Amino acid sequence: MTDIKRIGAGPRMSDAVVHGGKVYLAGVVADKMVGKSVFEQTKEVLAEIDNILAQAKSHKTKILKANIWLTDITTFDQMNKAWDAWVVAGQTPARATVEAKLAAPGYDVEIMVEAVI
């Protein structure tokens, strides 16, 4: 059996799972910036993604794909402002962004990524 490493394992889910040379992150939301602008929430989410990837011995330049959910698609530009400042030119992942209801009020952006180690 191949080793599976869980990062931030909790009773319901893990922050990430490492298996087969890849790291799969759960959807990340902004806990400190709940209710703040999508720009501020996105900056917090991306910082947390950096943190989780580092724990998995990976990096944002190794992200293969990103799924982004916004509660209001009209905030797309705010999210992109934070995203564009964070990603490394020429190292951008495949990405999809959609509008959806999120788990609780005040959470306005959620990002889930998959990366290689």
N, CA, C and O atoms as a GROMACS GRO file, in nm:
protein
  468
    1MET      N    1   0.083  -0.119   0.000
    1MET     CA    2   0.000   0.000   0.000
    1MET      C    3   0.087   0.125   0.000
    1MET      O    4   0.188   0.131   0.071
    2THR      N    5   0.049   0.222  -0.079
    2THR     CA    6   0.123   0.347  -0.087
    2THR      C    7   0.092   0.432   0.035
    2THR      O    8  -0.022   0.435   0.083
    3ASP      N    9   0.193   0.503   0.084
    3ASP     CA   10   0.174   0.589   0.200
    3ASP      C   11   0.081   0.706   0.168
    3ASP      O   12   0.087   0.765   0.060
    4ILE      N   13  -0.003   0.737   0.264
    4ILE     CA   14  -0.090   0.854   0.257
    4ILE      C   15  -0.058   0.939   0.377
    4ILE      O   16  -0.058   0.890   0.490
    5LYS      N   17  -0.030   1.068   0.354
    5LYS     CA   18  -0.002   1.162   0.462
    5LYS      C   19  -0.118   1.260   0.468
    5LYS      O   20  -0.159   1.316   0.366
    6ARG      N   21  -0.169   1.282   0.588
    6ARG     CA   22  -0.278   1.377   0.607
    6ARG      C   23  -0.226   1.498   0.684
    6ARG      O   24  -0.158   1.483   0.785
    7ILE      N   25  -0.259   1.616   0.634
    7ILE     CA   26  -0.217   1.741   0.698
    7ILE      C   27  -0.341   1.804   0.760
    7ILE      O   28  -0.443   1.822   0.693
    8GLY      N   29  -0.331   1.838   0.887
    8GLY     CA   30  -0.445   1.900   0.955
    8GLY      C   31  -0.566   1.810   0.961
    8GLY      O   32  -0.678   1.856   0.941
    9ALA      N   33  -0.544   1.681   0.989
    9ALA     CA   34  -0.655   1.586   0.993
    9ALA      C   35  -0.749   1.618   1.108
    9ALA      O   36  -0.706   1.635   1.222
   10GLY      N   37  -0.875   1.626   1.078
   10GLY     CA   38  -0.978   1.650   1.178
   10GLY      C   39  -1.082   1.541   1.173
   10GLY      O   40  -1.068   1.446   1.096
   11PRO      N   41  -1.185   1.553   1.254
   11PRO     CA   42  -1.288   1.449   1.259
   11PRO      C   43  -1.371   1.439   1.131
   11PRO      O   44  -1.426   1.332   1.101
   12ARG      N   45  -1.380   1.547   1.055
   12ARG     CA   46  -1.462   1.547   0.934
   12ARG      C   47  -1.378   1.545   0.807
   12ARG      O   48  -1.416   1.485   0.707
   13MET      N   49  -1.263   1.612   0.810
   13MET     CA   50  -1.181   1.625   0.690
   13MET      C   51  -1.040   1.666   0.727
   13MET      O   52  -1.013   1.706   0.840
   14SER      N   53  -0.951   1.655   0.631
   14SER     CA   54  -0.812   1.701   0.646
   14SER      C   55  -0.795   1.828   0.565
   14SER      O   56  -0.866   1.852   0.467
   15ASP      N   57  -0.698   1.911   0.607
   15ASP     CA   58  -0.667   2.030   0.528
   15ASP      C   59  -0.610   1.991   0.393
   15ASP      O   60  -0.632   2.058   0.292
   16ALA      N   61  -0.534   1.880   0.391
   16ALA     CA   62  -0.475   1.829   0.267
   16ALA      C   63  -0.440   1.682   0.284
   16ALA      O   64  -0.423   1.632   0.396
   17VAL      N   65  -0.431   1.614   0.171
   17VAL     CA   66  -0.389   1.474   0.168
   17VAL      C   67  -0.279   1.463   0.064
   17VAL      O   68  -0.293   1.510  -0.049
   18VAL      N   69  -0.168   1.399   0.103
   18VAL     CA   70  -0.055   1.378   0.013
   18VAL      C   71  -0.053   1.230  -0.025
   18VAL      O   72  -0.054   1.143   0.062
   19HIS      N   73  -0.049   1.204  -0.155
   19HIS     CA   74  -0.047   1.066  -0.204
   19HIS      C   75   0.006   1.064  -0.347
   19HIS      O   76  -0.030   1.150  -0.428
   20GLY      N   77   0.089   0.967  -0.377
   20GLY     CA   78   0.135   0.948  -0.514
   20GLY      C   79   0.204   1.069  -0.575
   20GLY      O   80   0.189   1.095  -0.694
   21GLY      N   81   0.279   1.143  -0.495
   21GLY     CA   82   0.352   1.257  -0.548
   21GLY      C   83   0.269   1.382  -0.568
   21GLY      O   84   0.316   1.479  -0.628
   22LYS      N   85   0.144   1.381  -0.518
   22LYS     CA   86   0.056   1.497  -0.531
   22LYS      C   87   0.002   1.535  -0.395
   22LYS      O   88  -0.004   1.453  -0.304
   23VAL      N   89  -0.038   1.660  -0.384
   23VAL     CA   90  -0.106   1.709  -0.264
   23VAL      C   91  -0.240   1.765  -0.307
   23VAL      O   92  -0.250   1.846  -0.399
   24TYR      N   93  -0.343   1.720  -0.237
   24TYR     CA   94  -0.481   1.759  -0.265
   24TYR      C   95  -0.531   1.841  -0.146
   24TYR      O   96  -0.548   1.787  -0.036
   25LEU      N   97  -0.556   1.968  -0.167
   25LEU     CA   98  -0.605   2.053  -0.059
   25LEU      C   99  -0.757   2.052  -0.056
   25LEU      O  100  -0.823   2.045  -0.159
   26ALA      N  101  -0.810   2.059   0.065
   26ALA     CA  102  -0.953   2.083   0.082
   26ALA      C  103  -0.980   2.227   0.040
   26ALA      O  104  -0.887   2.305   0.022
   27GLY      N  105  -1.105   2.261   0.027
   27GLY     CA  106  -1.139   2.401  -0.001
   27GLY      C  107  -1.095   2.488   0.115
   27GLY      O  108  -1.123   2.456   0.231
   28VAL      N  109  -1.028   2.597   0.085
   28VAL     CA  110  -0.976   2.688   0.188
   28VAL      C  111  -1.061   2.815   0.187
   28VAL      O  112  -1.084   2.875   0.082
   29VAL      N  113  -1.106   2.855   0.306
   29VAL     CA  114  -1.181   2.979   0.322
   29VAL      C  115  -1.106   3.069   0.420
   29VAL      O  116  -1.014   3.025   0.489
   30ALA      N  117  -1.146   3.194   0.424
   30ALA     CA  118  -1.079   3.293   0.510
   30ALA      C  119  -1.146   3.297   0.647
   30ALA      O  120  -1.257   3.349   0.660
   31ASP      N  121  -1.081   3.244   0.748
   31ASP     CA  122  -1.138   3.245   0.883
   31ASP      C  123  -1.122   3.381   0.951
   31ASP      O  124  -1.211   3.424   1.024
   32LYS      N  125  -1.009   3.447   0.930
   32LYS     CA  126  -0.985   3.576   0.996
   32LYS      C  127  -1.056   3.691   0.927
   32LYS      O  128  -1.092   3.790   0.991
   33MET      N  129  -1.076   3.680   0.798
   33MET     CA  130  -1.135   3.788   0.719
   33MET      C  131  -1.282   3.763   0.683
   33MET      O  132  -1.334   3.825   0.590
   34VAL      N  133  -1.348   3.674   0.755
   34VAL     CA  134  -1.491   3.649   0.730
   34VAL      C  135  -1.566   3.781   0.732
   34VAL      O  136  -1.550   3.862   0.823
   35GLY      N  137  -1.649   3.802   0.630
   35GLY     CA  138  -1.727   3.924   0.622
   35GLY      C  139  -1.654   4.043   0.562
   35GLY      O  140  -1.716   4.146   0.534
   36LYS      N  141  -1.525   4.030   0.540
   36LYS     CA  142  -1.447   4.138   0.477
   36LYS      C  143  -1.460   4.126   0.325
   36LYS      O  144  -1.533   4.040   0.275
   37SER      N  145  -1.390   4.211   0.253
   37SER     CA  146  -1.399   4.210   0.106
   37SER      C  147  -1.344   4.080   0.048
   37SER      O  148  -1.265   4.010   0.112
   38VAL      N  149  -1.387   4.049  -0.073
   38VAL     CA  150  -1.335   3.931  -0.142
   38VAL      C  151  -1.184   3.944  -0.164
   38VAL      O  152  -1.113   3.844  -0.159
   39PHE      N  153  -1.136   4.065  -0.189
   39PHE     CA  154  -0.992   4.085  -0.204
   39PHE      C  155  -0.920   4.043  -0.076
   39PHE      O  156  -0.823   3.968  -0.082
   40GLU      N  157  -0.966   4.092   0.040
   40GLU     CA  158  -0.902   4.057   0.167
   40GLU      C  159  -0.914   3.908   0.197
   40GLU      O  160  -0.819   3.846   0.244
   41GLN      N  161  -1.031   3.851   0.171
   41GLN     CA  162  -1.049   3.707   0.194
   41GLN      C  163  -0.958   3.625   0.104
   41GLN      O  164  -0.899   3.527   0.148
   42THR      N  165  -0.946   3.665  -0.021
   42THR     CA  166  -0.861   3.591  -0.115
   42THR      C  167  -0.715   3.596  -0.071
   42THR      O  168  -0.646   3.494  -0.077
   43LYS      N  169  -0.668   3.712  -0.026
   43LYS     CA  170  -0.530   3.721   0.023
   43LYS      C  171  -0.507   3.625   0.140
   43LYS      O  172  -0.404   3.558   0.144
   44GLU      N  173  -0.601   3.617   0.232
   44GLU     CA  174  -0.587   3.524   0.344
   44GLU      C  175  -0.588   3.379   0.297
   44GLU      O  176  -0.506   3.298   0.340
   45VAL      N  177  -0.680   3.346   0.207
   45VAL     CA  178  -0.690   3.210   0.155
   45VAL      C  179  -0.559   3.170   0.087
   45VAL      O  180  -0.509   3.060   0.109
   46LEU      N  181  -0.504   3.258   0.005
   46LEU     CA  182  -0.380   3.226  -0.067
   46LEU      C  183  -0.262   3.209   0.029
   46LEU      O  184  -0.176   3.124   0.007
   47ALA      N  185  -0.258   3.288   0.135
   47ALA     CA  186  -0.153   3.272   0.237
   47ALA      C  187  -0.166   3.136   0.305
   47ALA      O  188  -0.066   3.071   0.334
   48GLU      N  189  -0.289   3.094   0.332
   48GLU     CA  190  -0.310   2.963   0.395
   48GLU      C  191  -0.273   2.850   0.298
   48GLU      O  192  -0.219   2.748   0.340
   49ILE      N  193  -0.302   2.868   0.170
   49ILE     CA  194  -0.261   2.769   0.070
   49ILE      C  195  -0.109   2.758   0.069
   49ILE      O  196  -0.056   2.647   0.065
   50ASP      N  197  -0.038   2.871   0.073
   50ASP     CA  198   0.109   2.868   0.082
   50ASP      C  199   0.154   2.787   0.203
   50ASP      O  200   0.245   2.705   0.192
   51ASN      N  201   0.090   2.809   0.316
   51ASN     CA  202   0.124   2.739   0.440
   51ASN      C  203   0.102   2.589   0.427
   51ASN      O  204   0.190   2.510   0.464
   52ILE      N  205  -0.012   2.548   0.376
   52ILE     CA  206  -0.043   2.405   0.363
   52ILE      C  207   0.051   2.340   0.262
   52ILE      O  208   0.101   2.230   0.286
   53LEU      N  209   0.076   2.407   0.150
   53LEU     CA  210   0.168   2.351   0.050
   53LEU      C  211   0.307   2.334   0.109
   53LEU      O  212   0.373   2.234   0.081
   54ALA      N  213   0.353   2.428   0.189
   54ALA     CA  214   0.485   2.417   0.252
   54ALA      C  215   0.490   2.295   0.345
   54ALA      O  216   0.591   2.224   0.349
   55GLN      N  217   0.382   2.271   0.419
   55GLN     CA  218   0.377   2.153   0.506
   55GLN      C  219   0.387   2.024   0.426
   55GLN      O  220   0.439   1.923   0.474
   56ALA      N  221   0.336   2.028   0.302
   56ALA     CA  222   0.340   1.911   0.214
   56ALA      C  223   0.468   1.906   0.132
   56ALA      O  224   0.486   1.817   0.050
   57LYS      N  225   0.559   2.003   0.156
   57LYS     CA  226   0.684   2.014   0.081
   57LYS      C  227   0.659   2.043  -0.067
   57LYS      O  228   0.726   1.989  -0.155
   58SER      N  229   0.561   2.131  -0.091
   58SER     CA  230   0.529   2.176  -0.225
   58SER      C  231   0.530   2.329  -0.226
   58SER      O  232   0.572   2.392  -0.129
   59HIS      N  233   0.484   2.388  -0.336
   59HIS     CA  234   0.491   2.533  -0.353
   59HIS      C  235   0.387   2.574  -0.457
   59HIS      O  236   0.344   2.493  -0.538
   60LYS      N  237   0.347   2.702  -0.453
   60LYS     CA  238   0.247   2.750  -0.547
   60LYS      C  239   0.288   2.734  -0.694
   60LYS      O  240   0.201   2.728  -0.781
   61THR      N  241   0.417   2.727  -0.722
   61THR     CA  242   0.461   2.707  -0.861
   61THR      C  243   0.439   2.563  -0.907
   61THR      O  244   0.456   2.532  -1.024
   62LYS      N  245   0.400   2.477  -0.814
   62LYS     CA  246   0.376   2.337  -0.848
   62LYS      C  247   0.227   2.303  -0.851
   62LYS      O  248   0.190   2.186  -0.862
   63ILE      N  249   0.141   2.406  -0.842
   63ILE     CA  250  -0.003   2.382  -0.849
   63ILE      C  251  -0.042   2.344  -0.992
   63ILE      O  252  -0.007   2.412  -1.088
   64LEU      N  253  -0.115   2.234  -1.003
   64LEU     CA  254  -0.163   2.188  -1.133
   64LEU      C  255  -0.296   2.252  -1.171
   64LEU      O  256  -0.316   2.295  -1.284
   65LYS      N  257  -0.387   2.259  -1.071
   65LYS     CA  258  -0.518   2.317  -1.100
   65LYS      C  259  -0.576   2.380  -0.976
   65LYS      O  260  -0.544   2.342  -0.864
   66ALA      N  261  -0.662   2.479  -1.000
   66ALA     CA  262  -0.730   2.548  -0.892
   66ALA      C  263  -0.878   2.561  -0.927
   66ALA      O  264  -0.914   2.592  -1.040
   67ASN      N  265  -0.962   2.536  -0.828
   67ASN     CA  266  -1.106   2.559  -0.840
   67ASN      C  267  -1.139   2.672  -0.743
   67ASN      O  268  -1.101   2.667  -0.626
   68ILE      N  269  -1.209   2.771  -0.791
   68ILE     CA  270  -1.244   2.887  -0.709
   68ILE      C  271  -1.395   2.907  -0.713
   68ILE      O  272  -1.458   2.905  -0.818
   69TRP      N  273  -1.451   2.925  -0.593
   69TRP     CA  274  -1.593   2.953  -0.579
   69TRP      C  275  -1.611   3.091  -0.518
   69TRP      O  276  -1.548   3.124  -0.418
   70LEU      N  277  -1.697   3.171  -0.579
   70LEU     CA  278  -1.732   3.304  -0.530
   70LEU      C  279  -1.882   3.308  -0.504
   70LEU      O  280  -1.959   3.254  -0.584
   71THR      N  281  -1.924   3.370  -0.394
   71THR     CA  282  -2.068   3.381  -0.370
   71THR      C  283  -2.133   3.481  -0.464
   71THR      O  284  -2.254   3.478  -0.485
   72ASP      N  285  -2.053   3.571  -0.520
   72ASP     CA  286  -2.104   3.672  -0.612
   72ASP      C  287  -2.001   3.692  -0.723
   72ASP      O  288  -1.893   3.746  -0.698
   73ILE      N  289  -2.033   3.649  -0.842
   73ILE     CA  290  -1.938   3.652  -0.953
   73ILE      C  291  -1.898   3.796  -0.989
   73ILE      O  292  -1.797   3.816  -1.057
   74THR      N  293  -1.974   3.895  -0.945
   74THR     CA  294  -1.934   4.033  -0.972
   74THR      C  295  -1.810   4.073  -0.892
   74THR      O  296  -1.753   4.180  -0.916
   75THR      N  297  -1.767   3.989  -0.798
   75THR     CA  298  -1.644   4.015  -0.722
   75THR      C  299  -1.522   3.948  -0.787
   75THR      O  300  -1.414   3.944  -0.728
   76PHE      N  301  -1.541   3.898  -0.906
   76PHE     CA  302  -1.435   3.830  -0.981
   76PHE      C  303  -1.309   3.916  -0.991
   76PHE      O  304  -1.198   3.865  -0.975
   77ASP      N  305  -1.325   4.045  -1.018
   77ASP     CA  306  -1.208   4.134  -1.031
   77ASP      C  307  -1.132   4.148  -0.899
   77ASP      O  308  -1.010   4.154  -0.900
   78GLN      N  309  -1.204   4.155  -0.786
   78GLN     CA  310  -1.139   4.162  -0.655
   78GLN      C  311  -1.054   4.038  -0.629
   78GLN      O  312  -0.940   4.046  -0.584
   79MET      N  313  -1.113   3.922  -0.658
   79MET     CA  314  -1.041   3.797  -0.638
   79MET      C  315  -0.919   3.793  -0.729
   79MET      O  316  -0.810   3.756  -0.685
   80ASN      N  317  -0.936   3.830  -0.856
   80ASN     CA  318  -0.825   3.827  -0.951
   80ASN      C  319  -0.713   3.924  -0.912
   80ASN      O  320  -0.596   3.896  -0.939
   81LYS      N  321  -0.747   4.036  -0.849
   81LYS     CA  322  -0.644   4.132  -0.806
   81LYS      C  323  -0.550   4.064  -0.706
   81LYS      O  324  -0.428   4.077  -0.716
   82ALA      N  325  -0.607   3.992  -0.610
   82ALA     CA  326  -0.524   3.920  -0.512
   82ALA      C  327  -0.453   3.802  -0.577
   82ALA      O  328  -0.335   3.779  -0.552
   83TRP      N  329  -0.524   3.729  -0.661
   83TRP     CA  330  -0.467   3.612  -0.729
   83TRP      C  331  -0.348   3.652  -0.817
   83TRP      O  332  -0.242   3.590  -0.810
   84ASP      N  333  -0.366   3.756  -0.898
   84ASP     CA  334  -0.261   3.798  -0.991
   84ASP      C  335  -0.135   3.845  -0.919
   84ASP      O  336  -0.024   3.828  -0.970
   85ALA      N  337  -0.151   3.904  -0.801
   85ALA     CA  338  -0.035   3.946  -0.722
   85ALA      C  339   0.036   3.827  -0.658
   85ALA      O  340   0.153   3.836  -0.622
   86TRP      N  341  -0.035   3.716  -0.644
   86TRP     CA  342   0.017   3.597  -0.575
   86TRP      C  343   0.085   3.497  -0.669
   86TRP      O  344   0.192   3.446  -0.638
   87VAL      N  345   0.023   3.470  -0.783
   87VAL     CA  346   0.079   3.368  -0.874
   87VAL      C  347   0.210   3.415  -0.934
   87VAL      O  348   0.238   3.535  -0.942
   88VAL      N  349   0.290   3.317  -0.976
   88VAL     CA  350   0.418   3.346  -1.040
   88VAL      C  351   0.398   3.342  -1.191
   88VAL      O  352   0.350   3.242  -1.245
   89ALA      N  353   0.433   3.448  -1.259
   89ALA     CA  354   0.418   3.454  -1.404
   89ALA      C  355   0.484   3.334  -1.470
   89ALA      O  356   0.597   3.297  -1.436
   90GLY      N  357   0.414   3.275  -1.563
   90GLY     CA  358   0.466   3.158  -1.634
   90GLY      C  359   0.450   3.028  -1.558
   90GLY      O  360   0.481   2.921  -1.611
   91GLN      N  361   0.400   3.034  -1.433
   91GLN     CA  362   0.382   2.915  -1.350
   91GLN      C  363   0.236   2.901  -1.306
   91GLN      O  364   0.206   2.837  -1.206
   92THR      N  365   0.146   2.961  -1.381
   92THR     CA  366   0.005   2.961  -1.343
   92THR      C  367  -0.061   2.826  -1.372
   92THR      O  368  -0.032   2.762  -1.472
   93PRO      N  369  -0.152   2.783  -1.281
   93PRO     CA  370  -0.219   2.654  -1.300
   93PRO      C  371  -0.341   2.666  -1.391
   93PRO      O  372  -0.384   2.776  -1.426
   94ALA      N  373  -0.394   2.552  -1.429
   94ALA     CA  374  -0.527   2.550  -1.491
   94ALA      C  375  -0.623   2.597  -1.382
   94ALA      O  376  -0.601   2.570  -1.264
   95ARG      N  377  -0.731   2.667  -1.421
   95ARG     CA  378  -0.817   2.725  -1.318
   95ARG      C  379  -0.959   2.740  -1.367
   95ARG      O  380  -0.983   2.767  -1.485
   96ALA      N  381  -1.054   2.721  -1.276
   96ALA     CA  382  -1.195   2.748  -1.303
   96ALA      C  383  -1.249   2.831  -1.188
   96ALA      O  384  -1.214   2.809  -1.072
   97THR      N  385  -1.336   2.926  -1.221
   97THR     CA  386  -1.400   3.008  -1.119
   97THR      C  387  -1.549   3.009  -1.146
   97THR      O  388  -1.593   3.036  -1.258
   98VAL      N  389  -1.629   2.980  -1.042
   98VAL     CA  390  -1.774   2.976  -1.056
   98VAL      C  391  -1.840   3.048  -0.939
   98VAL      O  392  -1.779   3.069  -0.835
   99GLU      N  393  -1.965   3.083  -0.959
   99GLU     CA  394  -2.045   3.141  -0.852
   99GLU      C  395  -2.122   3.029  -0.783
   99GLU      O  396  -2.181   2.944  -0.850
  100ALA      N  397  -2.121   3.030  -0.650
  100ALA     CA  398  -2.192   2.927  -0.574
  100ALA      C  399  -2.217   2.975  -0.431
  100ALA      O  400  -2.147   3.062  -0.380
  101LYS      N  401  -2.319   2.918  -0.369
  101LYS     CA  402  -2.338   2.942  -0.226
  101LYS      C  403  -2.229   2.867  -0.152
  101LYS      O  404  -2.193   2.756  -0.190
  102LEU      N  405  -2.175   2.929  -0.047
  102LEU     CA  406  -2.073   2.863   0.034
  102LEU      C  407  -2.133   2.818   0.166
  102LEU      O  408  -2.251   2.844   0.193
  103ALA      N  409  -2.054   2.753   0.249
  103ALA     CA  410  -2.103   2.684   0.368
  103ALA      C  411  -2.168   2.773   0.473
  103ALA      O  412  -2.260   2.728   0.542
  104ALA      N  413  -2.125   2.897   0.485
  104ALA     CA  414  -2.179   2.984   0.589
  104ALA      C  415  -2.174   3.130   0.544
  104ALA      O  416  -2.090   3.166   0.461
  105PRO      N  417  -2.263   3.213   0.597
  105PRO     CA  418  -2.260   3.355   0.563
  105PRO      C  419  -2.125   3.418   0.600
  105PRO      O  420  -2.064   3.383   0.701
  106GLY      N  421  -2.080   3.511   0.516
  106GLY     CA  422  -1.953   3.578   0.541
  106GLY      C  423  -1.837   3.517   0.467
  106GLY      O  424  -1.737   3.584   0.441
  107TYR      N  425  -1.849   3.389   0.432
  107TYR     CA  426  -1.748   3.325   0.348
  107TYR      C  427  -1.786   3.356   0.204
  107TYR      O  428  -1.888   3.309   0.154
  108ASP      N  429  -1.703   3.435   0.136
  108ASP     CA  430  -1.737   3.478   0.001
  108ASP      C  431  -1.644   3.424  -0.106
  108ASP      O  432  -1.669   3.443  -0.225
  109VAL      N  433  -1.536   3.357  -0.066
  109VAL     CA  434  -1.445   3.294  -0.162
  109VAL      C  435  -1.390   3.166  -0.099
  109VAL      O  436  -1.358   3.161   0.019
  110GLU      N  437  -1.381   3.064  -0.181
  110GLU     CA  438  -1.322   2.936  -0.140
  110GLU      C  439  -1.235   2.888  -0.255
  110GLU      O  440  -1.274   2.894  -0.371
  111ILE      N  441  -1.115   2.840  -0.221
  111ILE     CA  442  -1.022   2.794  -0.324
  111ILE      C  443  -0.972   2.656  -0.287
  111ILE      O  444  -0.936   2.630  -0.172
  112MET      N  445  -0.969   2.567  -0.384
  112MET     CA  446  -0.919   2.430  -0.369
  112MET      C  447  -0.814   2.407  -0.476
  112MET      O  448  -0.838   2.436  -0.594
  113VAL      N  449  -0.698   2.355  -0.438
  113VAL     CA  450  -0.592   2.331  -0.535
  113VAL      C  451  -0.538   2.189  -0.525
  113VAL      O  452  -0.551   2.122  -0.422
  114GLU      N  453  -0.477   2.145  -0.634
  114GLU     CA  454  -0.402   2.020  -0.640
  114GLU      C  455  -0.264   2.056  -0.694
  114GLU      O  456  -0.252   2.133  -0.789
  115ALA      N  457  -0.161   1.999  -0.631
  115ALA     CA  458  -0.023   2.030  -0.671
  115ALA      C  459   0.063   1.905  -0.667
  115ALA      O  460   0.026   1.805  -0.605
  116VAL      N  461   0.176   1.911  -0.733
  116VAL     CA  462   0.275   1.804  -0.723
  116VAL      C  463   0.371   1.840  -0.612
  116VAL      O  464   0.383   1.955  -0.571
  117ILE      N  465   0.440   1.738  -0.563
  117ILE     CA  466   0.538   1.756  -0.455
  117ILE      C  467   0.672   1.794  -0.516
  117ILE      O  468   0.769   1.815  -0.444
   0.00000   0.00000   0.00000
